[in-house]
Amino acid sequence: MKKFRNLMLVIVALLVAYVLGTAYFIPRFQPSGPDREIRLASSRYLSPGQKDPYYSTVILMTWEPLVAISNTGNLMPKLAERWESNADKTVWTFTLKKGVRFHDGVPFNAKAVLANFQRYRNMGYRPSTFYGFAIERVYPGLRKTEVLDDYTVRLHFRSPVPMLIYRMAGWGSAIFSPQCFDARTGLFTKLASGTGPFKLAECKTNQYTVLERNEDYYGEKAKAKRIRILVIPSPEARYSALKSGEIQGVIDLGGLTPILTEELLKDSRFACHAQQSTISHYLSLNGNKFPFNDERMRKAVNLAVDREAVVRHYFRNYATPTRSLLNSTNPFTKVYPPRHDTEKAIQLAQQVLQGKRVPVRLILTQYGMARYPYKVISEFIQAELRPLGLDVEIVMMDTQMSRKAMSDNEYDLTIGTRGLPNLDPTWILQEFFTSRGEVNKTLGYHNANIERWFEELDHTYELPKRQILYDNIIQELLKHPAVVPLFEDMNLAVHNKAVEGYHAVVYGITLDKIHWANPEGGAK
């Protein structure tokens, strides 16, 4: 009955949203033809602008990195055609792609790369809506950037950097025209000019971003001439906008919840392409205070939460349950199937609580709820933890308040997501599970073995040997958990069949491939 009641509530909400419509988002009139503007929606603003280290997200395909992550999650050359290092990994040489220009007409060459590295040095740590950037994170101990000729750059490091290429992949080596930023501050001075198949045409804060095809792109040109990405925070409103034809698809993380996707696909006008993503969902446990400062309670929660039920009921199997926080799109790990044992969980919890009941707060952020069905998942977790003696209070907060609560140690649990800023597993494992990690300050986790293995990683330069150390760390976390990994997300590319070429990739969609299905730009 409860499942039926929840389903009815969803259907009623959808009907209300559909009746209200979304005409206030954009004008209805558009000219016909193959170059007609395609309109998509996201839950957040994708071009935060001047102070952001990237100006806009990589999924908009306006900028490109030296080293990229392929649509299936593998390393691939982009603006750098190839690279090589010396034997001890302290000197790396990059050969750049020729015949490339930035959107503002400035040629891409070694001088442009040098200017970008000057920007990296000068801007310090720069937070982002996406992934914060600091040169020491990606290029630790960078001593000198050297231009050998117009299309060759060499990086010199104080000590070996064996994982450099994995760190540079994607967000770590974004390249922009030197004419669009101030290298002294790192700030953009105008609309960012990259080298991608799309260029930024117009940005209106927290409302929309307009992309236009880069007619001078060096590779295969984008199929669509103009794409507008609207900010629609509510998943029900995004559903409504799709149904009414105001938008043709959704983009970015959590574009449409799996339950709403399932409902939408009952309409033959729509389709969905699913692809494993780099996003993992997990529960943070505050190990700085009782009861989660006791490992037995962390183990109890790991055993109590039925991840397969969460995936089945709330993600409609568009996800993979796992016990590892490190997403399996990373080349150094895999999915670890979950264990669910309520009886064992109760035993462990009672060893800690000694028959008492303890109130705990689970923080939900508005940011997460705009993309994922976290409210119902949190209510499910609340019920799963009750037999352990934990009385969970669910508290909803905006992003800023939730961050303050965590930094002030005023939380017990929170549910959230973690992506991969690059393909180096050191990054996320160190951030979460060592005394050096920023996230670990809110987790209060300490494991002497993990600390020792990270010290070994600092002096281990061969990839096979590093793989052994990564495996050791992950296996240790399975035995002695710090957080409760839940599942790996799938990227759902939901769209109206009026557009084609709409496929999900590990992060984003095939934006450069989408186009109207018929020459007039209307529905089939």
N, C-alpha and C positions, 0 to 999 in steps of 0.2 A: 504493500500500500504506500509506503514511504517513497519508493522509487516512482510509482505512478503519480503521486502527488507532486514530486519534484518535476517530473516531466510536464505535467499540466501547467505548473507555474512558469516553466520555460516557454511553453507554447503560448500562454496568455501574454507573457512579456513580448514575445516576438510579434504577436498579432497587434498589440498596442503600438509597438515601434513601427510596424508596417503601415498602420493606419495614419500615424502621425507624419510618416514620410520624412524625407531629408532634403526637401527643396531649398531650405535655407543655406545649405552648404555651397551650392554652385548654381549658376544659371542653367536653365534647361536647354536653351537654344544652342545648337552648334551647327556649323556648316557640314555638309556631307562630303564624302570622298575619302580616298585612302590615307590622306594626311590629317584626317580629323583627330583631334586631341583624344588620347586615351586617359581615362581617369581612374586612379587607384586610391586606396586608403590605407593608412597606418594608424596605430594606436598612439604614436608619439611623433614629435616633430623631428624630422630626419636631417635638418640642416641648421644646427644650432649656431653656426656662423663664426664670426671673427675671433672669439676667444677659444673656440674648440680647436684642438690640435689638427683636426682633419677637415674642419668646416662642415662637412656632411659625411654621412655614413658610406662605407665602401659599396654597399648594395645598390647605390644609385649609379654606380659606374661612371662617375665624373672624374675620379682620380685613380691612378694605378700605382702599385708598389714596384720596387725593384724585383722582389721575389714574391710570388703570389701563392695562394691556396686554390687549388683547382675546384671545379664544381663538385667533385667527389671527395675533397678533403686532402689531396696530396700536394706536395711541394711542386711548384712549376716556375720556370723563368717567366718574367714579364718584361719590365723595362731593362732589366739585366738579362742578356741572352745566355750568359754562362759565367761561371766563377771557378776559382781554384784557390787553394791555400798552400802555405809552406808546410813542412813536415810537422812543426809543433803548433800549428793553428794560431800563430800570432800575427800573420800577415795574410790578408785576403784580397784577391784581385778580381775585379768585376769588369766584364766586357759588356758595353751598353748597346742597346738596340739603335740602329741608325734610321734616319728618315722619319723621325717623330717630332711633332710640334705640339706645344701646349695650346690650349684653346685661344690664348691671346696672341698666337703667332710666334712666340719666342721658341727657338729651337731647343729640343731636349738634347743635352750633351753632358760631358763631364763637368763643365763649369756650373751647370744648373744643379747637378748632384752635389757639388761642393757647397753651393749656396744653401741647399736644403740641410746639409750636415752642420753648417754654421748656425742655421736656425735651430736645429735639434739641441746644439750645445747651449745656446743662449736663452732658450725659453724655460729652462728648468723643468720641474714637474708640472704638467698641464693636465688638469682633470678633464673628463669628457663624458658626455651622455653615453658614449660607447665604451671605449677603453682608454684610461689615462695613459699619458706618454711621458717617459723620462729617458734620456739618452743612456743613463747608466743601467737601466733595466734591459735594454735591447743590445747596447754596445758597451758592455762593461770594460772599463780600462782603455777606452779608445784614446790613443795617443796622438795620432795624426791621420788626416785624410789627404791623400796625394793624387793629383791629376797627372797621369802619365802621358795621355794624348787626348784628343777630342772625345774619344769613346772608351777610355779605360780609366778606372778609378781604383786606387789601392788604399785599404784601411790597415793601419798599424796598431796593434794592441800591446799593452804592457805585459800581459800574460795570456796563455792560450784561451781561445774562445771556441771550443769544438762544436757548440750548438748554435753558432752565429746564424746560419742559413735558416734554421728552424725558428729562431727568434725574429728574424727579419720578415718572415712570411706574413703577408697581409698587412696588418696595421703597423708593423714595425718598420716599414720602409716606404711609407707614402711620400710621393714626390709631387711638388707643385712648381708652377712657374715662379722664378725669383721676383717677377714684377708684381705679384699679388700678395706678398708678405713683407714685413719688416724683419730682416734677419737678426736685428739687435734685440727684439722683444719676442719674436715668434708669432706675433699677432698678424692676422690677415688684414690687409688694408682695403680690400675690395672683394667682390665675389671671387671665390677661389678658382683658379685656372689649373686644371689637371690635363691629362692626356687621354682620358677615357672616351668611349663611344658616345657619351652624353656630356653636355655642358650645362651648367646652372644658368637658367634664364631669368628666374625670379624666385625670391624667397619672401614669404610673409610669416613672421614669427608665430609659431604655434597654430598656423592656419593651413599653409600649403607650401610646396616646393614645385616649381615648374622646370622640367628638363627639356632641352632641345637636342636633336641629333647633331653630332659633330660631323659635319660634311667633309672635313679634312682628316678624318680618322685614318691612321696608317693601316689598320686591319679591316676586317669585314664590318661594314657600317651597320648601325642599328636599324632595325626594320621600321620602328615607329619614329615619326618626325617630332612629335611633341607628347610629353607625358606629364600629367599633373598628379601629385601625390597629396591628398588631403589628410589632415589630422582629424580623426574621428575617435575620440577616446573610448566610447562605449562599444563593447562588442555587439550589443543588440542593435545599436545605431549603424554599425558597419554592415550587419546582416540586412537591415532595412534598406540601406543605400544600394546594396547589391540587388535585392529583390526589385526595387523600383527602377533600376537601370541608371541611377545617378553615378555609380561607379562600375567599372568592369572587373575589378579584382582587388584583392588585399595583398599587402606586402609587409615585410618585417616580421619580427618575432610575435607569435600569438596573433597573427592576422585575423583569424576567426577560430573560436574555440571548437574542439572536436564535436561537441554536442550540437552546436549551431551549424557546423559543417555538415554533419549527418542530416540535419533537418533541411538544409539548403539543397542537398543533392537529391532530395525527393522531387525537386523541380528539374525537369529535363534540360532546362536552359543552362545549367551550371555543371562545372566539372572541378575535380580536385586532383592534383598530382602531389604525392607525398614523397619525401626524401629525408633520410636521417639527417639531423642537424647537429651542430656543435654544442647545443644547449643541454645542460643537466639541471634537474630540479632536486632540491635537497632541503632538509630541516637543519638549521643551525641550533646547537645546544650550548647554553651558556655554562661552560665548564669552570667559570670563575666563582660560582657559588652553588650551594646546595639546591636541588639534589643532583644536578648534572656534573658536579665536580667529582662525583663517584663514578668510576668506569663501569661498575655493575649496572647503574641506571642508564648509562648511554647504550650499553649492550642490550638492556631490556627494551628500550625504545626501538632499537634496530630490529629486534625480533618481533615486537608487538605490531608494527605497522605492516599491513598486508599490501605490499606494493602492487601485486598483480591485480588485486581488487580495485585499487585506485586507477590503474591504467585501463582496466576493463570498463569500469562504470563512468569515469569522468574524462578519460581521454579516448574512449572508444577504440582502444588498442592501437592508437596512433602514437605509441611510445614503447620503450623497452625498459622493463624493471631492471634495476641494477643495485649493487652494493658499493660501487666505486664512484667517487666524485669526478675522477678524471674521465672525461667523455671518450668513448671508444673510437671516435673519428681521429683522435690523436694516434699517431703511428706507434707509440710506445706502450699502449695498453689495450684492453679488451673489456667486454661486458662480463661482469661477475653476477650470475643469477642470485636472486635474493633468497633468504631463509625467513620463514614465518612460523613462529612457535610461541603461541600465547601462553601456554603453561609454563615454559621455561622463562619467559619474560616476567610473568607474575612472581615466580620464585626469586629471580634476581632483584626485582623491585622491592619485594618485601624484606630482603636482606638489608636493604638500604633504609627503608622507611619504618621497619619494625612495627607494622600494623597501623601506622598513622596515615592520614591522608594529607596531601600537600597541594596547596593552590599554586598554579604556574600560569604565566601569561604568554600567550602565543600572539606575536605581532604580525598583522597583515598590512602590507603597503598598498596604497591605491594604485601605485605604478604596476605592481604585479597583478592586481585584480583587473586592470584594464586589458590585460592580455590573456590571462589564464583563469580557469575556474577554481581559484584558490579558496574562495569562501566555502564552497561545498567540500573541497578536499580537507580544509582545516576542521570542518565539523565532523568529517569522517575520522580524522586523526584524534580529535577530541574524544570521540566514542571509543576508539581503539586504546587510548591511554587510561581511560577510567578504571578498568579492572586492575591496573597497576598501582592504583592509589593516587593518581595524579588528576586533580580537578583543573581542567584547562579552561582558562578564560580567553576568549578570542577578542583582541583589541585591534581595531582598524586605525591606521595612521597614514598621513601623507609621507612622502619619501624623506623629507627633511627631518620630520619628527622621529621617524623610525631610526634613522641614522644616529640621531642624538641619543635616543633611548639605548641603542646598542653601545655607543661609545661611553655612555654614562653607567653602563652595567645594569640598566633598568629593564631587563628583559630576561625571559627564560628560554623561549623558543621563537623562531621565526622561519617562514617558508620563503624560498626564493630560487633564483636561477643563477647559473654560472656558465659562461661561455668560454671559448678558447681565443684569447687575443692573438695567439700564434701557435706553432706546433712544438714548442719546447715544453715538455712536461715539468721541467724544473720550476717554471714560472708559477703555476697554480699550486703545486705540491708544497713549495717553499712558503708561499704566501699564506696558506691555510694551516700548515702542520709543523712549522718550526718557530723557534723563538725569534727569528728574524722577520717573520711574516706579519704584515699589517692586519690581515683578517684574523690571525690567531690571537691578537690582543682581545678580541671579543669572544673567542672560544676558550681561552685559557688552557690550551692543550700542551702537554709536554710528554715526549717519548724519547728516552735516551738513545735508543737504537736508531730512530729516524734522524736525530741530530748528528749522530756519528756517520750515518750513510751520506748525509748532505755534506759533511766535511770531506768525505772521500770523493764526492762528485766534484768538489772544487779542484781536485788534482787528478781526475780521471778523464782522459781525452779521447779514448777509443770508444766508438759508439757501442760495440758489443758489450764492453765492460760497464758502460753507463746503463745499458738496458738491464743488466743484472741488478744494479743498484736501484733502478726505478721499480723493478719487480719486487725487490725486498721491501721497499717503502710501501708499496700498495698492499702487499700481503700482510705487513704489520698493521696497516690501517684496518684491514678486514678483521684481524684478531682483536685490535685495541682501537675501537672507533672514536673519532672526534666529532663527526657529524653523522647525520642519517641521510645518505644518498637515497633518492626515491626512484627516479627513472630518467632515461634519456629521451628528449623530446624528438618529435618529427616535425619537419617544416611542411606546412600545408599550403600549397599554392592554389587557392580557391579563386575561381574566375568564371565569368560569363563566357559561354562558348562563342560569343560574338568576337572574341579575340582568340588568337591562336599563338602557339609557340610559348605558352605559359607553363613553365616547369619549375619545380622546386630544386634548389641546390642546397648544399650543406649550410649556407648562410645567404638568404635572399632568394631571388628568382632569376630566371633567364631574361632579365629586363631588356637586353639588347635584341632578343629574338621575338618579342611579342609584337603582334600586328593585328589589324582588323581582318576578320575572316573573309569578308567580301569587299570588292573594290569601293562600294558605296559607304563602307564604314558602319553599316547597320547590323542588326542581328540576322542570323541565318534564317 
